[in-house]
Amino acid sequence: MKITKRQLRKIIKEEKARLLREQAPNPDDAMHAANAVGGTLFDTLEELGADAQSAREIHHLLKTTAWLDDALDKTLDSYLKKLNMMGGNPKPRSV
């Protein structure tokens, strides 16, 4: 079976678009991660026995200092190192 240059270009274009769609991050994944961070903060406040005022102060500090940014950066670095050690293959999705 012969294909024309036009058909080949169309096939390549469609395949490229499919690959790009598969690689694009899913906004739902980011929302899920944000909710997990929120859940962790909830658990931590509970473990600390934080009263309402302390909880508000901790929340304010996390939003207004670089601590949260630094923690997120360190977490990403650690995850990327682990991913690299595993040959770039993440563990299967559990959610």
Biopython code that builds the backbone (N, CA, C, O; Angstrom):
import numpy as np
from Bio.PDB.StructureBuilder import StructureBuilder

atoms = [
    (1, "MET", "N", (0.840, -1.182, 0.000)),
    (1, "MET", "CA", (0.000, 0.000, 0.000)),
    (1, "MET", "C", (0.880, 1.239, 0.000)),
    (1, "MET", "O", (1.785, 1.354, 0.827)),
    (2, "LYS", "N", (0.635, 2.141, -0.892)),
    (2, "LYS", "CA", (1.377, 3.383, -0.964)),
    (2, "LYS", "C", (0.592, 4.485, -0.270)),
    (2, "LYS", "O", (-0.638, 4.523, -0.297)),
    (3, "ILE", "N", (1.355, 5.383, 0.355)),
    (3, "ILE", "CA", (0.708, 6.569, 0.905)),
    (3, "ILE", "C", (1.398, 7.793, 0.318)),
    (3, "ILE", "O", (2.586, 7.777, -0.005)),
    (4, "THR", "N", (0.629, 8.825, 0.196)),
    (4, "THR", "CA", (1.167, 10.056, -0.382)),
    (4, "THR", "C", (1.906, 10.848, 0.695)),
    (4, "THR", "O", (1.770, 10.582, 1.889)),
    (5, "LYS", "N", (2.684, 11.819, 0.246)),
    (5, "LYS", "CA", (3.375, 12.688, 1.199)),
    (5, "LYS", "C", (2.375, 13.424, 2.085)),
    (5, "LYS", "O", (2.598, 13.601, 3.283)),
    (6, "ARG", "N", (1.276, 13.845, 1.479)),
    (6, "ARG", "CA", (0.237, 14.548, 2.232)),
    (6, "ARG", "C", (-0.335, 13.645, 3.328)),
    (6, "ARG", "O", (-0.527, 14.090, 4.460)),
    (7, "GLN", "N", (-0.606, 12.385, 2.997)),
    (7, "GLN", "CA", (-1.129, 11.444, 3.984)),
    (7, "GLN", "C", (-0.108, 11.192, 5.088)),
    (7, "GLN", "O", (-0.466, 11.115, 6.263)),
    (8, "LEU", "N", (1.159, 11.065, 4.712)),
    (8, "LEU", "CA", (2.211, 10.834, 5.696)),
    (8, "LEU", "C", (2.331, 12.024, 6.642)),
    (8, "LEU", "O", (2.460, 11.853, 7.854)),
    (9, "ARG", "N", (2.288, 13.218, 6.084)),
    (9, "ARG", "CA", (2.339, 14.425, 6.926)),
    (9, "ARG", "C", (1.153, 14.451, 7.897)),
    (9, "ARG", "O", (1.314, 14.795, 9.068)),
    (10, "LYS", "N", (-0.020, 14.091, 7.412)),
    (10, "LYS", "CA", (-1.209, 14.080, 8.265)),
    (10, "LYS", "C", (-1.061, 13.050, 9.378)),
    (10, "LYS", "O", (-1.404, 13.333, 10.525)),
    (11, "ILE", "N", (-0.564, 11.881, 9.065)),
    (11, "ILE", "CA", (-0.361, 10.832, 10.069)),
    (11, "ILE", "C", (0.640, 11.301, 11.126)),
    (11, "ILE", "O", (0.414, 11.126, 12.324)),
    (12, "ILE", "N", (1.739, 11.891, 10.680)),
    (12, "ILE", "CA", (2.755, 12.384, 11.614)),
    (12, "ILE", "C", (2.176, 13.485, 12.501)),
    (12, "ILE", "O", (2.401, 13.493, 13.711)),
    (13, "LYS", "N", (1.437, 14.405, 11.902)),
    (13, "LYS", "CA", (0.830, 15.498, 12.658)),
    (13, "LYS", "C", (-0.139, 14.960, 13.711)),
    (13, "LYS", "O", (-0.127, 15.421, 14.852)),
    (14, "GLU", "N", (-0.972, 13.997, 13.343)),
    (14, "GLU", "CA", (-1.928, 13.415, 14.281)),
    (14, "GLU", "C", (-1.219, 12.670, 15.409)),
    (14, "GLU", "O", (-1.617, 12.771, 16.570)),
    (15, "GLU", "N", (-0.183, 11.932, 15.072)),
    (15, "GLU", "CA", (0.562, 11.180, 16.088)),
    (15, "GLU", "C", (1.278, 12.132, 17.042)),
    (15, "GLU", "O", (1.307, 11.893, 18.249)),
    (16, "LYS", "N", (1.852, 13.203, 16.510)),
    (16, "LYS", "CA", (2.512, 14.192, 17.355)),
    (16, "LYS", "C", (1.505, 14.827, 18.316)),
    (16, "LYS", "O", (1.797, 15.001, 19.499)),
    (17, "ALA", "N", (0.334, 15.169, 17.810)),
    (17, "ALA", "CA", (-0.701, 15.763, 18.657)),
    (17, "ALA", "C", (-1.132, 14.790, 19.748)),
    (17, "ALA", "O", (-1.355, 15.197, 20.888)),
    (18, "ARG", "N", (-1.250, 13.518, 19.412)),
    (18, "ARG", "CA", (-1.637, 12.507, 20.408)),
    (18, "ARG", "C", (-0.577, 12.390, 21.494)),
    (18, "ARG", "O", (-0.905, 12.329, 22.679)),
    (19, "LEU", "N", (0.687, 12.359, 21.098)),
    (19, "LEU", "CA", (1.771, 12.250, 22.070)),
    (19, "LEU", "C", (1.823, 13.470, 22.985)),
    (19, "LEU", "O", (2.052, 13.334, 24.186)),
    (20, "LEU", "N", (1.612, 14.650, 22.431)),
    (20, "LEU", "CA", (1.621, 15.865, 23.247)),
    (20, "LEU", "C", (0.459, 15.875, 24.238)),
    (20, "LEU", "O", (0.610, 16.318, 25.376)),
    (21, "ARG", "N", (-0.712, 15.382, 23.795)),
    (21, "ARG", "CA", (-1.861, 15.299, 24.705)),
    (21, "ARG", "C", (-1.566, 14.372, 25.868)),
    (21, "ARG", "O", (-1.919, 14.673, 27.009)),
    (22, "GLU", "N", (-0.921, 13.245, 25.591)),
    (22, "GLU", "CA", (-0.621, 12.273, 26.637)),
    (22, "GLU", "C", (0.401, 12.812, 27.632)),
    (22, "GLU", "O", (0.371, 12.433, 28.803)),
    (23, "GLN", "N", (1.299, 13.682, 27.195)),
    (23, "GLN", "CA", (2.344, 14.201, 28.054)),
    (23, "GLN", "C", (1.900, 15.422, 28.856)),
    (23, "GLN", "O", (2.545, 15.780, 29.842)),
    (24, "ALA", "N", (0.829, 16.053, 28.453)),
    (24, "ALA", "CA", (0.378, 17.268, 29.129)),
    (24, "ALA", "C", (-0.075, 16.934, 30.549)),
    (24, "ALA", "O", (-0.761, 15.934, 30.762)),
    (25, "PRO", "N", (0.309, 17.770, 31.526)),
    (25, "PRO", "CA", (-0.127, 17.513, 32.895)),
    (25, "PRO", "C", (-1.638, 17.663, 33.019)),
    (25, "PRO", "O", (-2.254, 18.501, 32.361)),
    (26, "ASN", "N", (-2.201, 16.853, 33.856)),
    (26, "ASN", "CA", (-3.632, 16.863, 34.080)),
    (26, "ASN", "C", (-3.946, 17.831, 35.223)),
    (26, "ASN", "O", (-3.430, 17.640, 36.325)),
    (27, "PRO", "N", (-4.770, 18.862, 35.008)),
    (27, "PRO", "CA", (-5.100, 19.795, 36.092)),
    (27, "PRO", "C", (-5.706, 19.094, 37.302)),
    (27, "PRO", "O", (-5.539, 19.560, 38.429)),
    (28, "ASP", "N", (-6.403, 17.989, 37.088)),
    (28, "ASP", "CA", (-6.969, 17.247, 38.217)),
    (28, "ASP", "C", (-5.878, 16.695, 39.115)),
    (28, "ASP", "O", (-6.071, 16.592, 40.326)),
    (29, "ASP", "N", (-4.717, 16.333, 38.535)),
    (29, "ASP", "CA", (-3.603, 15.840, 39.339)),
    (29, "ASP", "C", (-3.088, 16.928, 40.274)),
    (29, "ASP", "O", (-2.790, 16.657, 41.438)),
    (30, "ALA", "N", (-2.984, 18.149, 39.775)),
    (30, "ALA", "CA", (-2.522, 19.259, 40.604)),
    (30, "ALA", "C", (-3.528, 19.554, 41.717)),
    (30, "ALA", "O", (-3.139, 19.837, 42.850)),
    (31, "MET", "N", (-4.811, 19.488, 41.395)),
    (31, "MET", "CA", (-5.836, 19.716, 42.414)),
    (31, "MET", "C", (-5.783, 18.617, 43.480)),
    (31, "MET", "O", (-5.931, 18.894, 44.670)),
    (32, "HIS", "N", (-5.572, 17.384, 43.051)),
    (32, "HIS", "CA", (-5.464, 16.267, 43.990)),
    (32, "HIS", "C", (-4.263, 16.470, 44.916)),
    (32, "HIS", "O", (-4.361, 16.244, 46.122)),
    (33, "ALA", "N", (-3.127, 16.898, 44.350)),
    (33, "ALA", "CA", (-1.930, 17.140, 45.156)),
    (33, "ALA", "C", (-2.178, 18.271, 46.155)),
    (33, "ALA", "O", (-1.772, 18.172, 47.313)),
    (34, "ALA", "N", (-2.841, 19.344, 45.716)),
    (34, "ALA", "CA", (-3.142, 20.459, 46.617)),
    (34, "ALA", "C", (-4.046, 20.002, 47.763)),
    (34, "ALA", "O", (-3.847, 20.402, 48.911)),
    (35, "ASN", "N", (-5.027, 19.174, 47.455)),
    (35, "ASN", "CA", (-5.905, 18.661, 48.504)),
    (35, "ASN", "C", (-5.146, 17.771, 49.481)),
    (35, "ASN", "O", (-5.433, 17.775, 50.678)),
    (36, "ALA", "N", (-4.178, 17.007, 48.974)),
    (36, "ALA", "CA", (-3.373, 16.152, 49.849)),
    (36, "ALA", "C", (-2.504, 17.003, 50.777)),
    (36, "ALA", "O", (-2.329, 16.667, 51.948)),
    (37, "VAL", "N", (-1.959, 18.111, 50.250)),
    (37, "VAL", "CA", (-1.179, 19.021, 51.092)),
    (37, "VAL", "C", (-2.083, 19.612, 52.173)),
    (37, "VAL", "O", (-1.695, 19.705, 53.338)),
    (38, "GLY", "N", (-3.279, 20.005, 51.780)),
    (38, "GLY", "CA", (-4.230, 20.538, 52.760)),
    (38, "GLY", "C", (-4.571, 19.515, 53.826)),
    (38, "GLY", "O", (-4.663, 19.852, 55.007)),
    (39, "GLY", "N", (-4.757, 18.277, 53.421)),
    (39, "GLY", "CA", (-5.043, 17.210, 54.385)),
    (39, "GLY", "C", (-3.888, 16.991, 55.337)),
    (39, "GLY", "O", (-4.096, 16.740, 56.524)),
    (40, "THR", "N", (-2.674, 17.083, 54.826)),
    (40, "THR", "CA", (-1.494, 16.935, 55.672)),
    (40, "THR", "C", (-1.411, 18.072, 56.676)),
    (40, "THR", "O", (-1.077, 17.843, 57.839)),
    (41, "LEU", "N", (-1.710, 19.295, 56.248)),
    (41, "LEU", "CA", (-1.719, 20.432, 57.172)),
    (41, "LEU", "C", (-2.775, 20.217, 58.256)),
    (41, "LEU", "O", (-2.515, 20.471, 59.432)),
    (42, "PHE", "N", (-3.947, 19.757, 57.875)),
    (42, "PHE", "CA", (-5.007, 19.481, 58.849)),
    (42, "PHE", "C", (-4.513, 18.486, 59.894)),
    (42, "PHE", "O", (-4.656, 18.714, 61.095)),
    (43, "ASP", "N", (-3.929, 17.379, 59.429)),
    (43, "ASP", "CA", (-3.427, 16.344, 60.346)),
    (43, "ASP", "C", (-2.337, 16.895, 61.256)),
    (43, "ASP", "O", (-2.292, 16.570, 62.442)),
    (44, "THR", "N", (-1.458, 17.730, 60.701)),
    (44, "THR", "CA", (-0.365, 18.298, 61.494)),
    (44, "THR", "C", (-0.894, 19.246, 62.560)),
    (44, "THR", "O", (-0.442, 19.204, 63.704)),
    (45, "LEU", "N", (-1.840, 20.093, 62.201)),
    (45, "LEU", "CA", (-2.435, 20.998, 63.188)),
    (45, "LEU", "C", (-3.088, 20.206, 64.314)),
    (45, "LEU", "O", (-2.996, 20.574, 65.484)),
    (46, "GLU", "N", (-3.742, 19.123, 63.945)),
    (46, "GLU", "CA", (-4.389, 18.273, 64.940)),
    (46, "GLU", "C", (-3.352, 17.621, 65.854)),
    (46, "GLU", "O", (-3.527, 17.593, 67.072)),
    (47, "GLU", "N", (-2.265, 17.094, 65.264)),
    (47, "GLU", "CA", (-1.207, 16.461, 66.053)),
    (47, "GLU", "C", (-0.523, 17.460, 66.983)),
    (47, "GLU", "O", (-0.139, 17.111, 68.099)),
    (48, "LEU", "N", (-0.371, 18.704, 66.523)),
    (48, "LEU", "CA", (0.239, 19.736, 67.356)),
    (48, "LEU", "C", (-0.694, 20.193, 68.477)),
    (48, "LEU", "O", (-0.254, 20.834, 69.432)),
    (49, "GLY", "N", (-1.970, 19.866, 68.360)),
    (49, "GLY", "CA", (-2.942, 20.339, 69.334)),
    (49, "GLY", "C", (-3.133, 21.841, 69.234)),
    (49, "GLY", "O", (-3.335, 22.519, 70.242)),
    (50, "ALA", "N", (-3.068, 22.356, 68.017)),
    (50, "ALA", "CA", (-3.154, 23.801, 67.798)),
    (50, "ALA", "C", (-4.555, 24.311, 68.105)),
    (50, "ALA", "O", (-5.556, 23.748, 67.662)),
    (51, "ASP", "N", (-4.597, 25.401, 68.881)),
    (51, "ASP", "CA", (-5.884, 26.050, 69.102)),
    (51, "ASP", "C", (-6.189, 26.928, 67.889)),
    (51, "ASP", "O", (-5.387, 27.008, 66.958)),
    (52, "ALA", "N", (-7.341, 27.581, 67.902)),
    (52, "ALA", "CA", (-7.767, 28.355, 66.735)),
    (52, "ALA", "C", (-6.755, 29.441, 66.383)),
    (52, "ALA", "O", (-6.424, 29.619, 65.211)),
    (53, "GLN", "N", (-6.265, 30.163, 67.375)),
    (53, "GLN", "CA", (-5.323, 31.252, 67.117)),
    (53, "GLN", "C", (-4.011, 30.705, 66.544)),
    (53, "GLN", "O", (-3.481, 31.251, 65.576)),
    (54, "SER", "N", (-3.490, 29.628, 67.141)),
    (54, "SER", "CA", (-2.237, 29.041, 66.645)),
    (54, "SER", "C", (-2.405, 28.528, 65.215)),
    (54, "SER", "O", (-1.519, 28.698, 64.377)),
    (55, "ALA", "N", (-3.541, 27.904, 64.948)),
    (55, "ALA", "CA", (-3.791, 27.382, 63.604)),
    (55, "ALA", "C", (-3.808, 28.525, 62.592)),
    (55, "ALA", "O", (-3.251, 28.402, 61.501)),
    (56, "ARG", "N", (-4.447, 29.634, 62.954)),
    (56, "ARG", "CA", (-4.476, 30.798, 62.062)),
    (56, "ARG", "C", (-3.075, 31.367, 61.841)),
    (56, "ARG", "O", (-2.726, 31.745, 60.722)),
    (57, "GLU", "N", (-2.269, 31.430, 62.911)),
    (57, "GLU", "CA", (-0.909, 31.958, 62.792)),
    (57, "GLU", "C", (-0.044, 31.056, 61.913)),
    (57, "GLU", "O", (0.705, 31.548, 61.068)),
    (58, "ILE", "N", (-0.141, 29.752, 62.105)),
    (58, "ILE", "CA", (0.619, 28.812, 61.280)),
    (58, "ILE", "C", (0.193, 28.956, 59.819)),
    (58, "ILE", "O", (1.039, 29.003, 58.925)),
    (59, "HIS", "N", (-1.103, 29.026, 59.580)),
    (59, "HIS", "CA", (-1.626, 29.208, 58.231)),
    (59, "HIS", "C", (-1.068, 30.487, 57.608)),
    (59, "HIS", "O", (-0.618, 30.485, 56.463)),
    (60, "HIS", "N", (-1.103, 31.570, 58.369)),
    (60, "HIS", "CA", (-0.605, 32.856, 57.886)),
    (60, "HIS", "C", (0.891, 32.774, 57.562)),
    (60, "HIS", "O", (1.331, 33.273, 56.526)),
    (61, "LEU", "N", (1.668, 32.148, 58.444)),
    (61, "LEU", "CA", (3.113, 32.027, 58.209)),
    (61, "LEU", "C", (3.406, 31.205, 56.956)),
    (61, "LEU", "O", (4.310, 31.538, 56.189)),
    (62, "LEU", "N", (2.650, 30.143, 56.754)),
    (62, "LEU", "CA", (2.867, 29.320, 55.564)),
    (62, "LEU", "C", (2.551, 30.083, 54.286)),
    (62, "LEU", "O", (3.191, 29.869, 53.256)),
    (63, "LYS", "N", (1.570, 30.968, 54.350)),
    (63, "LYS", "CA", (1.183, 31.733, 53.157)),
    (63, "LYS", "C", (2.079, 32.939, 52.911)),
    (63, "LYS", "O", (2.167, 33.415, 51.779)),
    (64, "THR", "N", (2.747, 33.445, 53.950)),
    (64, "THR", "CA", (3.473, 34.705, 53.802)),
    (64, "THR", "C", (4.989, 34.563, 53.908)),
    (64, "THR", "O", (5.700, 35.562, 53.794)),
    (65, "THR", "N", (5.497, 33.371, 54.119)),
    (65, "THR", "CA", (6.948, 33.180, 54.166)),
    (65, "THR", "C", (7.353, 32.214, 53.060)),
    (65, "THR", "O", (6.505, 31.638, 52.379)),
    (66, "ALA", "N", (8.632, 32.050, 52.898)),
    (66, "ALA", "CA", (9.149, 31.149, 51.869)),
    (66, "ALA", "C", (9.200, 29.699, 52.368)),
    (66, "ALA", "O", (9.644, 28.822, 51.627)),
    (67, "TRP", "N", (8.767, 29.427, 53.578)),
    (67, "TRP", "CA", (8.861, 28.070, 54.130)),
    (67, "TRP", "C", (8.122, 27.058, 53.268)),
    (67, "TRP", "O", (8.661, 25.996, 52.956)),
    (68, "LEU", "N", (6.918, 27.373, 52.890)),
    (68, "LEU", "CA", (6.134, 26.433, 52.092)),
    (68, "LEU", "C", (6.757, 26.246, 50.711)),
    (68, "LEU", "O", (6.843, 25.123, 50.212)),
    (69, "ASP", "N", (7.189, 27.337, 50.098)),
    (69, "ASP", "CA", (7.865, 27.233, 48.800)),
    (69, "ASP", "C", (9.103, 26.345, 48.905)),
    (69, "ASP", "O", (9.339, 25.490, 48.052)),
    (70, "ASP", "N", (9.899, 26.558, 49.971)),
    (70, "ASP", "CA", (11.104, 25.753, 50.170)),
    (70, "ASP", "C", (10.750, 24.276, 50.369)),
    (70, "ASP", "O", (11.405, 23.393, 49.815)),
    (71, "ALA", "N", (9.718, 24.021, 51.159)),
    (71, "ALA", "CA", (9.306, 22.633, 51.407)),
    (71, "ALA", "C", (8.838, 21.968, 50.113)),
    (71, "ALA", "O", (9.159, 20.808, 49.854)),
    (72, "LEU", "N", (8.080, 22.704, 49.304)),
    (72, "LEU", "CA", (7.615, 22.151, 48.036)),
    (72, "LEU", "C", (8.790, 21.890, 47.090)),
    (72, "LEU", "O", (8.820, 20.870, 46.401)),
    (73, "ASP", "N", (9.758, 22.813, 47.059)),
    (73, "ASP", "CA", (10.940, 22.623, 46.212)),
    (73, "ASP", "C", (11.743, 21.399, 46.649)),
    (73, "ASP", "O", (12.172, 20.605, 45.812)),
    (74, "LYS", "N", (11.947, 21.246, 47.960)),
    (74, "LYS", "CA", (12.699, 20.094, 48.476)),
    (74, "LYS", "C", (11.964, 18.792, 48.175)),
    (74, "LYS", "O", (12.582, 17.784, 47.831)),
    (75, "THR", "N", (10.650, 18.824, 48.307)),
    (75, "THR", "CA", (9.857, 17.635, 48.012)),
    (75, "THR", "C", (9.989, 17.241, 46.549)),
    (75, "THR", "O", (10.169, 16.066, 46.230)),
    (76, "LEU", "N", (9.900, 18.221, 45.664)),
    (76, "LEU", "CA", (10.049, 17.939, 44.238)),
    (76, "LEU", "C", (11.444, 17.397, 43.932)),
    (76, "LEU", "O", (11.582, 16.430, 43.182)),
    (77, "ASP", "N", (12.473, 18.011, 44.504)),
    (77, "ASP", "CA", (13.839, 17.531, 44.284)),
    (77, "ASP", "C", (13.985, 16.073, 44.735)),
    (77, "ASP", "O", (14.567, 15.252, 44.027)),
    (78, "SER", "N", (13.454, 15.768, 45.910)),
    (78, "SER", "CA", (13.536, 14.395, 46.420)),
    (78, "SER", "C", (12.795, 13.423, 45.512)),
    (78, "SER", "O", (13.279, 12.325, 45.238)),
    (79, "TYR", "N", (11.624, 13.830, 45.050)),
    (79, "TYR", "CA", (10.841, 12.958, 44.170)),
    (79, "TYR", "C", (11.581, 12.713, 42.855)),
    (79, "TYR", "O", (11.620, 11.585, 42.364)),
    (80, "LEU", "N", (12.167, 13.765, 42.287)),
    (80, "LEU", "CA", (12.886, 13.621, 41.024)),
    (80, "LEU", "C", (14.116, 12.730, 41.184)),
    (80, "LEU", "O", (14.444, 11.960, 40.281)),
    (81, "LYS", "N", (14.803, 12.828, 42.333)),
    (81, "LYS", "CA", (15.944, 11.944, 42.600)),
    (81, "LYS", "C", (15.488, 10.491, 42.666)),
    (81, "LYS", "O", (16.111, 9.608, 42.077)),
    (82, "LYS", "N", (14.393, 10.252, 43.391)),
    (82, "LYS", "CA", (13.869, 8.882, 43.504)),
    (82, "LYS", "C", (13.442, 8.373, 42.132)),
    (82, "LYS", "O", (13.718, 7.227, 41.774)),
    (83, "LEU", "N", (12.778, 9.214, 41.377)),
    (83, "LEU", "CA", (12.328, 8.833, 40.041)),
    (83, "LEU", "C", (13.526, 8.477, 39.163)),
    (83, "LEU", "O", (13.485, 7.508, 38.404)),
    (84, "ASN", "N", (14.579, 9.261, 39.273)),
    (84, "ASN", "CA", (15.792, 8.997, 38.504)),
    (84, "ASN", "C", (16.403, 7.650, 38.911)),
    (84, "ASN", "O", (16.853, 6.890, 38.054)),
    (85, "MET", "N", (16.418, 7.358, 40.208)),
    (85, "MET", "CA", (16.972, 6.090, 40.680)),
    (85, "MET", "C", (16.148, 4.902, 40.183)),
    (85, "MET", "O", (16.664, 3.792, 40.053)),
    (86, "MET", "N", (14.883, 5.139, 39.910)),
    (86, "MET", "CA", (13.996, 4.080, 39.432)),
    (86, "MET", "C", (13.965, 4.019, 37.912)),
    (86, "MET", "O", (13.082, 3.388, 37.331)),
    (87, "GLY", "N", (14.915, 4.666, 37.271)),
    (87, "GLY", "CA", (14.994, 4.645, 35.819)),
    (87, "GLY", "C", (13.966, 5.540, 35.141)),
    (87, "GLY", "O", (13.675, 5.370, 33.957)),
    (88, "GLY", "N", (13.418, 6.487, 35.885)),
    (88, "GLY", "CA", (12.456, 7.426, 35.315)),
    (88, "GLY", "C", (11.028, 6.911, 35.295)),
    (88, "GLY", "O", (10.128, 7.586, 34.795)),
    (89, "ASN", "N", (10.814, 5.708, 35.841)),
    (89, "ASN", "CA", (9.480, 5.127, 35.831)),
    (89, "ASN", "C", (8.782, 5.333, 37.169)),
    (89, "ASN", "O", (9.243, 4.820, 38.189)),
    (90, "PRO", "N", (7.685, 6.073, 37.183)),
    (90, "PRO", "CA", (6.955, 6.242, 38.442)),
    (90, "PRO", "C", (6.246, 4.960, 38.826)),
    (90, "PRO", "O", (6.003, 4.092, 37.988)),
    (91, "LYS", "N", (5.915, 4.851, 40.114)),
    (91, "LYS", "CA", (5.118, 3.691, 40.511)),
    (91, "LYS", "C", (3.723, 3.843, 39.927)),
    (91, "LYS", "O", (3.311, 4.960, 39.612)),
    (92, "PRO", "N", (2.991, 2.756, 39.777)),
    (92, "PRO", "CA", (1.635, 2.855, 39.203)),
    (92, "PRO", "C", (0.735, 3.756, 40.036)),
    (92, "PRO", "O", (0.873, 3.840, 41.256)),
    (93, "ARG", "N", (-0.184, 4.424, 39.357)),
    (93, "ARG", "CA", (-1.136, 5.319, 40.040)),
    (93, "ARG", "C", (-1.976, 4.557, 41.044)),
    (93, "ARG", "O", (-2.404, 3.431, 40.792)),
    (94, "SER", "N", (-2.206, 5.186, 42.183)),
    (94, "SER", "CA", (-3.052, 4.557, 43.188)),
    (94, "SER", "C", (-4.341, 5.345, 43.390)),
    (94, "SER", "O", (-5.184, 4.962, 44.201)),
    (95, "VAL", "N", (-4.497, 6.443, 42.655)),
    (95, "VAL", "CA", (-5.727, 7.254, 42.755)),
    (95, "VAL", "C", (-6.363, 7.398, 41.411)),
    (95, "VAL", "O", (-7.404, 8.043, 41.287)),
]
sb = StructureBuilder()
sb.init_structure("model")
sb.init_model(0)
sb.init_chain("A")
sb.init_seg("    ")
for serial, (resi, resn, name, xyz) in enumerate(atoms, 1):
    if name == "N":
        sb.init_residue(resn, " ", resi, " ")
    sb.init_atom(name, np.array(xyz, "f"), 0.0, 1.0, " ", f" {name:<3s}", serial, name[0])
structure = sb.get_structure()
